[in-house]
């Protein structure tokens, strides 16, 4: 696991549990004092305001939280003899806002609300930069999600496309090897129509790139590719010859890419204005 956040030159790791993202407050504490990060977290947990905040957060978000144990900690908070570790808090109250991890990437992790509260205790400036960096990460992940959705759409449509190839172009007497060649030609028909090269030509030109040319396509190309796959399946079912399909698909690719690029340019112009 690599740090996802960098705040004021401090790397902040994140982890996910049950689909929920947690921020490493041990790394946040290192911004204040790298050699005493655990002590800082324990001192923060001793504070009565901290206990009340954690307790209220758990009551709002955790059906299994144990309020009796929480009340016990709240009564002791502030006493000179009172100490509390993240592990004790988690095990005693069945808390989910904090998690304690051992091993190479060990440390104390907190859900974002709690992590931001701890960051305030460490440094208000650090908290503000942390929130900004966390928002940047979420926006980046959202953009990636949009790309993944379009990539998956292209994959689903490709299945429709290959089924049409099998049903309309491949006789039962062909060998498996021949079937593979027909699929490759059908896929390359789309590659040539949209990208101007076959898969092999792209690999020969880009020997150091991972994946295939579709993995390096932009969003406009992926949207267009999904449309071409559907149209090629339709052309195949209509019995259109391969040479004619290539011409039709190339004309369609040029037309659609022009529209997509012009729409994007217009949107950017409106945004800037």
N, C-alpha and C positions, 0 to 999 in steps of 0.2 A: 504494500500500500504506500503510495507516494503522497506527500502533502498536496492538497488541492488549493489551499489558500496561502497567500503571502501578505502579511500585514506589517508594515514598517520594518521590513527585512527579517521578520520572524515567520518561519514556516509553521502553519497550523494544519494538522492532520484532521481528516474527517473519517467517519466510519458509518456503516449502515446496519441497523438491526430491525428486523420485522418490517422492512420497507421504510423505516424512519432514519433520517440522517442526524448524526451527532457530531459535534465539534469538540476537539480535544482541548479541554481547559488546562491540562498539564502544560501544553505548548503555550497557551496564553500566559500562564504563570511564569514561564521561562522568560518572557519579555521583561518581567519585573526583576526576577532573580533566578537565573538558570540553575544555580546550585541548591535552591531551596523551594522548588516548585511544589513538592508534596506538602511541605510545612505551610506554604501560603494557602493551599486549598483547605487544609485542616483548620487553619485560623479563620478562614472565611466561613467554614461550616459551624464554627463555635458561636458565630454572631447570631443574636436573637432575630434580627431582621432577616438574615439569610434563612434561618429555620422556618420562619413564618412564610417567607416567599416560596420556598420549596414545598411546604405543606399545602399552601393554597393552590399552587400549580398542580400538584398531584391530585388534589380533590377535584379539580376541574377536568383533568385529563386521564385519570387512572381509577377505574372502578374497583380495583383490588387493593387500593391504598389502605393502610391500617391507621386510622385516625387516633386510636388510643396510644399507640407507640409514638406517634407524632406529638401528641400532647405531653408525653413524658419528656421528650427531648426539648420541647419548647419551655417547659418549667425549669429545666436545668441550664438552658442557654444563658450565657452571661456570667455564670459562676466561675470562679477561678479554677475550680477542680474539674470543670466540664471539658471533655475532649470528644471529638467525633471524626471518624474517617468516612470517606465515601462508601466503602464496603459495609461499614456498620449501618449507615443510613439506609442503604439499598436493602440489606438483608432484614433489618428490623421492621421496616415500613412497607416492603414490597414496592419500593419506588421504581419508576421507569424513566424518570427525567435524567438520571445519572446512570452511567454504566462504568464499571471498573474492569480494565483489561490487563492481562498479564502478558509476558513475552516480549518479543522484539518490538511490536508496536503497542506496547502497554501504556497505561496511563488512565486518567479519568476523563471521560467524555460526557458531554451534556447536550440535550436538545437545545435548539437555537435560542429560545427565550431565556433559558437558564445560563447558557454560555454568554449571551449578551449582558446579563445581569452580573455575572462574575467579571466580565471585562470592564464593566463600570467600576467595580471595586478595585481593579488593578490600575486602570487609567481611562479616564473619560475620552481622551484623545484616541487611545487604542481602540476603544469600543466603536467610535464613529468610523474609523478606518476599517474595522472588522465588518461592520454592517455593510459598508460600501463594497468591500471585496466579496462578501457573501452574495449580495445582490448581483454583482457582475458574474459570479459563477452560475447562479440560477438562470440568468439570461443566456449565458453560453450553452448551458445544458438544454434550454428550451429551443435554441436554434439547432442544436444537434438532433434533438427529438424530431423537429420538422424535417430535417434531412433524412433521418431514419425512416419516417413514415413514408416519404416519397420513394425511398429505396425499396421498402417492403412492398409498396404498391406495384412497383415495376416487377418485383419478383413474383407477386401473385398473378399479374397479367401475363408474365412469361409462362406460367404453368398453363394458363388458358391457351396461350400461343402454341406451346409444345403439344398439347392435346390435339389441337387442330391439325398440326403437322402429322401426328401419328394417325389420325382418323382419315386424312385426305391425301397424304403423299406417300405413305409407307405401306406397301403390300405386305401381306402376311408371310410371303416367302423370303423376305429379306433376312439376312443374318443380323445378329446383334451389332456386329461391327459396321455393317452397312447402315443400320438405323442410326448409329452414333454419327456417321458422316452426314446423313441427311439432317439431323438436328443441328450439327455444327454449321452446315451451310445455311440453314434457316436463321440461326442466330446471327451469323455473319452478314446475312442480308440486311438485318436491322442495323448492325454495326456500320456497314458501308453506307447505308442510307442516311444515318445520323452523324457518324464520326468520320466517314470517308476512308476508313481502313478496316481490315479484318482483325480479329483477335490476335492472330499470329503476327501480323505486321506491327500491331501496337506493342506486343511483347518484345519483338526484335528491336524496336526503336527505343523501348524503355526497359532495358534488362534489369535495372536496379530497383524498379518500382514494385511494391507489394500489391497483390490482388490483380484485378483486370481493369480494363479501361472504364468499365461501368462503376467500379469502386471509386474512380477519380472524377466521375462526372459531377457537374454542378446541378443545382436544383432544377434549373430550366431544362437541362438535358434529360434529367430523370423523369420529369413530367412529360416531356415530349416522347421519351422512350416508352413510357407506359401506354401512351396513345397509339404509337406505332405498332406495339405488340398486339393490341386489340384490333387495329385495322388490318394487320397482316393475317391474323387468324380469320378475319372476315373475307379477305381476298382469297385465301386458301380454300375456304369452304365454297366460294363462288367459282373455283377452278381457274383463277387468273394465273397465267404463266409466270415463272420466276422473274424473267427479264422485265416483264411489264410491271410486276409487283415492285421491283427495285426502283423503277422510274417513278411510280406513283408514291411510294414511301419517301423517296428523296425529295420530291416536290412538296409533299405534306410536311416533312421535317423542316424544310427551308421556310415554309409559310408559318408554321407554328412557332419556330424559334424567333422569327421576326416579330411576331405578335408578343411573345413572352418578354423579349428584350425591350420592346417599345413600351409595354405596359409597366415594366419595372423602372425604366427611365422616367416615364411620366410620373410615377409614384414618388420617385426620389425628388423630382423637380418640385412637386407639390409640397413635399415635406420640408425641403430647404426654403421654399417661399414662405 
